[in-house]
């Protein structure tokens, strides 16, 4: 039984759908006080964190949508809004190593497992931009300097923490407009028409054009999927 803490974009099809099933199993155990797997470490760490479990499900559903699946099984738990479990079965950076072993010689996820901190940052920078300008500038400068000697294990816990926060509305709009810049040349939509679109509709358009024209930088961005999970 496993609910990953890495962005669902890193999961291959089997792992993505597998986590979706197992998350629902944990929800059922918690809601109905079932005994099976009730003492499993994965179940125990989500006890009392219904809102976070629901949000993780939204992240999975958003990624599933990107890959052509339709989720019709929402999770409606609401306990402890905006709070996530502080306990991990395996720390997030170690989960990359587990996935690397798991995916050896087989299909990987939409986002390649990062080989270095620069690649990790490139994959996450739009997600960070959507949350905190200061962190975006600090982390971007920190990675660009390449003088710290630190690696994925050092920066990833902070990225996981940041991506558990809801995007600020102004930052979200700014981020999606930046992402639109990568696909705008393929769209026959005027600037005024873009301004009238909701952020959800514009992100959906970005997703469509990204895959249609194989825009690798956006395809390998966590933001392409996860931002949708925070939109109402």
C-alpha positions as CSV (number, residue, x, y, z in Angstrom):
1,X,0.0,0.0,0.0
2,X,1.5,3.3,-1.1
3,X,0.5,7.0,-1.4
4,X,3.5,8.7,-2.9
5,X,4.6,12.2,-1.9
6,X,6.3,13.0,-5.2
7,X,4.3,14.8,-7.9
8,X,2.0,12.4,-9.7
9,X,3.7,13.4,-13.0
10,X,6.6,11.2,-12.0
11,X,4.5,8.1,-11.8
12,X,4.1,5.8,-14.8
13,X,0.6,4.6,-15.8
14,X,0.7,1.6,-13.5
15,X,1.9,3.5,-10.5
16,X,-0.6,6.3,-11.0
17,X,-3.6,4.1,-11.3
18,X,-2.3,1.9,-8.5
19,X,-2.0,4.8,-6.1
20,X,-5.5,6.0,-7.0
21,X,-6.9,2.6,-6.0
22,X,-4.8,2.4,-2.8
23,X,-5.8,5.9,-1.8
24,X,-9.4,5.0,-2.1
25,X,-8.7,1.9,0.0
26,X,-7.2,4.1,2.7
27,X,-10.2,6.4,2.5
28,X,-12.6,3.4,3.0
29,X,-10.6,2.1,6.0
30,X,-10.7,5.6,7.6
31,X,-14.4,6.3,6.9
32,X,-15.7,2.9,7.8
33,X,-13.3,1.9,10.6
34,X,-12.2,-1.2,8.7
35,X,-9.6,-3.4,10.4
36,X,-7.8,-4.6,7.3
37,X,-4.6,-2.5,6.8
38,X,-5.7,-0.1,9.6
39,X,-2.3,-0.4,11.3
40,X,-0.3,-0.1,8.0
41,X,2.1,2.9,8.2
42,X,0.5,4.4,5.2
43,X,-2.9,4.3,6.7
44,X,-1.7,5.6,10.1
45,X,0.0,8.7,8.7
46,X,-3.2,9.8,6.9
47,X,-5.4,9.4,9.9
48,X,-7.0,12.7,10.8
49,X,-5.7,14.4,7.6
50,X,-8.9,14.0,5.4
51,X,-8.4,17.3,3.6
52,X,-4.9,16.4,2.6
53,X,-6.0,13.0,1.4
54,X,-8.7,14.6,-0.6
55,X,-6.2,17.0,-2.1
56,X,-3.8,14.2,-3.0
57,X,-6.6,12.6,-4.8
58,X,-7.3,15.8,-6.7
59,X,-3.6,15.8,-7.8
60,X,-3.9,12.2,-9.0
61,X,-7.1,13.0,-10.8
62,X,-5.6,16.0,-12.5
63,X,-2.6,13.9,-13.7
64,X,-5.0,11.2,-14.8
65,X,-6.9,13.7,-16.9
66,X,-3.7,14.7,-18.7
67,X,-3.2,11.1,-19.7
68,X,-6.7,10.6,-21.0
69,X,-8.4,9.0,-18.0
70,X,-11.6,10.2,-16.3
71,X,-12.0,10.1,-12.5
72,X,-15.5,9.8,-11.3
73,X,-14.7,9.0,-7.6
74,X,-14.1,12.2,-5.6
75,X,-12.8,12.0,-2.1
76,X,-14.8,14.3,0.2
77,X,-13.0,14.1,3.5
78,X,-12.4,17.5,5.1
79,X,-10.6,17.1,8.4
80,X,-7.8,19.5,9.3
81,X,-8.0,21.8,6.2
82,X,-4.7,23.0,4.8
83,X,-2.7,20.5,6.9
84,X,-0.6,17.6,5.7
85,X,0.9,14.7,7.6
86,X,4.5,15.5,8.7
87,X,5.4,11.8,8.7
88,X,6.6,10.0,5.6
89,X,6.9,6.3,5.0
90,X,10.0,7.2,2.9
91,X,11.3,10.7,2.7
92,X,10.4,12.3,-0.7
93,X,13.9,12.3,-2.1
94,X,14.2,8.6,-1.3
95,X,11.0,8.0,-3.2
96,X,12.9,9.1,-6.4
97,X,15.4,6.4,-5.7
98,X,12.6,3.8,-5.2
99,X,10.9,4.8,-8.4
100,X,14.3,4.7,-10.3
101,X,14.7,1.1,-9.2
102,X,11.0,0.3,-9.9
103,X,11.2,1.8,-13.4
104,X,14.5,0.3,-14.5
105,X,14.1,-0.8,-18.1
106,X,10.3,0.0,-18.2
107,X,8.0,2.9,-18.9
108,X,8.5,6.0,-16.7
109,X,6.1,8.8,-15.9
110,X,5.3,11.9,-17.8
111,X,8.1,13.7,-16.0
112,X,11.5,12.1,-16.1
113,X,13.0,11.3,-12.7
114,X,15.5,14.1,-12.1
115,X,19.2,13.4,-12.5
116,X,20.4,16.6,-10.8
117,X,19.1,19.7,-9.0
118,X,19.0,21.8,-12.1
119,X,16.6,19.4,-13.8
120,X,14.6,19.1,-10.6
121,X,14.2,22.9,-10.5
122,X,13.3,23.2,-14.2
123,X,10.5,20.7,-13.5
124,X,9.2,22.6,-10.5
125,X,9.8,26.2,-11.2
126,X,6.4,27.1,-12.5
127,X,4.7,25.4,-9.5
128,X,6.9,27.5,-7.2
129,X,6.2,30.7,-9.2
130,X,2.5,30.1,-8.6
131,X,3.0,30.2,-4.8
132,X,5.7,32.5,-3.7
133,X,7.7,35.1,-5.7
134,X,10.4,35.4,-3.1
135,X,11.0,31.6,-2.9
136,X,11.0,31.5,-6.7
137,X,13.7,34.1,-7.0
138,X,15.7,32.6,-4.1
139,X,15.6,29.0,-5.2
140,X,16.1,29.9,-8.9
141,X,19.2,31.9,-7.9
142,X,20.4,29.2,-5.6
143,X,20.2,26.6,-8.3
144,X,21.7,28.8,-11.0
145,X,24.8,29.6,-8.9
146,X,25.8,25.9,-8.7
147,X,28.2,26.9,-5.9
148,X,26.5,25.3,-2.9
149,X,27.5,21.7,-3.6
150,X,24.0,20.7,-2.5
151,X,21.8,18.3,-4.4
152,X,18.3,16.9,-4.8
153,X,18.1,15.6,-1.2
154,X,18.7,19.2,0.0
155,X,16.2,21.1,-2.1
156,X,13.4,18.6,-2.6
157,X,11.9,18.7,0.9
158,X,11.3,22.5,0.5
159,X,9.7,21.9,-2.9
160,X,7.4,19.3,-1.5
161,X,6.4,21.7,1.3
162,X,5.8,24.6,-1.1
163,X,3.7,22.5,-3.5
164,X,1.4,21.5,-0.6
165,X,0.3,25.1,-0.3
166,X,-2.5,26.5,-2.5
167,X,-1.3,28.9,-5.2
168,X,-2.1,32.6,-4.6
169,X,-4.6,33.9,-7.1
170,X,-2.3,36.7,-8.5
171,X,0.7,34.3,-8.7
172,X,-1.4,31.6,-10.4
173,X,-2.6,34.0,-13.1
174,X,1.0,35.3,-13.7
175,X,2.3,31.7,-13.9
176,X,-0.3,30.5,-16.4
177,X,0.4,33.6,-18.5
178,X,4.1,32.6,-18.5
179,X,3.2,29.1,-19.5
180,X,0.9,30.5,-22.2
181,X,3.9,32.2,-23.7
182,X,5.3,28.8,-24.7
183,X,2.2,27.8,-26.7
184,X,0.7,31.2,-27.8
185,X,2.3,31.0,-31.3
186,X,0.2,27.9,-32.0
187,X,-3.1,29.4,-31.0
188,X,-5.3,31.7,-33.0
189,X,-6.6,33.6,-29.9
190,X,-6.2,37.4,-29.4
191,X,-4.8,38.9,-26.3
192,X,-8.2,40.3,-25.3
193,X,-9.8,36.8,-25.7
194,X,-7.1,35.3,-23.5
195,X,-7.9,37.9,-20.7
196,X,-11.5,36.8,-20.7
197,X,-10.7,33.1,-20.3
198,X,-10.9,31.6,-16.8
199,X,-7.6,30.3,-15.5
200,X,-9.0,26.7,-15.6
201,X,-9.9,27.1,-19.3
202,X,-6.6,28.7,-20.2
203,X,-4.7,25.9,-18.4
204,X,-6.8,23.3,-20.3
205,X,-5.9,25.0,-23.6
206,X,-2.2,25.1,-22.6
207,X,-2.3,21.4,-21.8
208,X,-3.9,20.6,-25.2
209,X,-1.4,22.6,-27.2
210,X,1.6,21.3,-25.2
211,X,0.8,17.7,-26.1
212,X,-0.3,18.5,-29.6
213,X,3.0,20.3,-30.5
214,X,5.2,18.2,-28.1
215,X,6.5,21.2,-26.1
216,X,8.9,19.2,-23.9
217,X,9.6,21.9,-21.3
218,X,5.9,22.2,-20.4
219,X,5.3,18.4,-20.7
220,X,8.0,17.9,-18.1
221,X,6.6,20.6,-15.7
222,X,4.8,19.7,-12.5
223,X,2.6,22.7,-13.0
224,X,1.0,21.4,-16.1
225,X,-1.0,18.9,-14.0
226,X,-0.9,20.0,-10.4
227,X,-2.2,23.6,-10.8
228,X,-5.5,22.2,-12.0
229,X,-6.0,20.4,-8.7
230,X,-6.2,23.7,-6.9
231,X,-8.7,25.4,-9.1
232,X,-12.3,25.6,-8.1
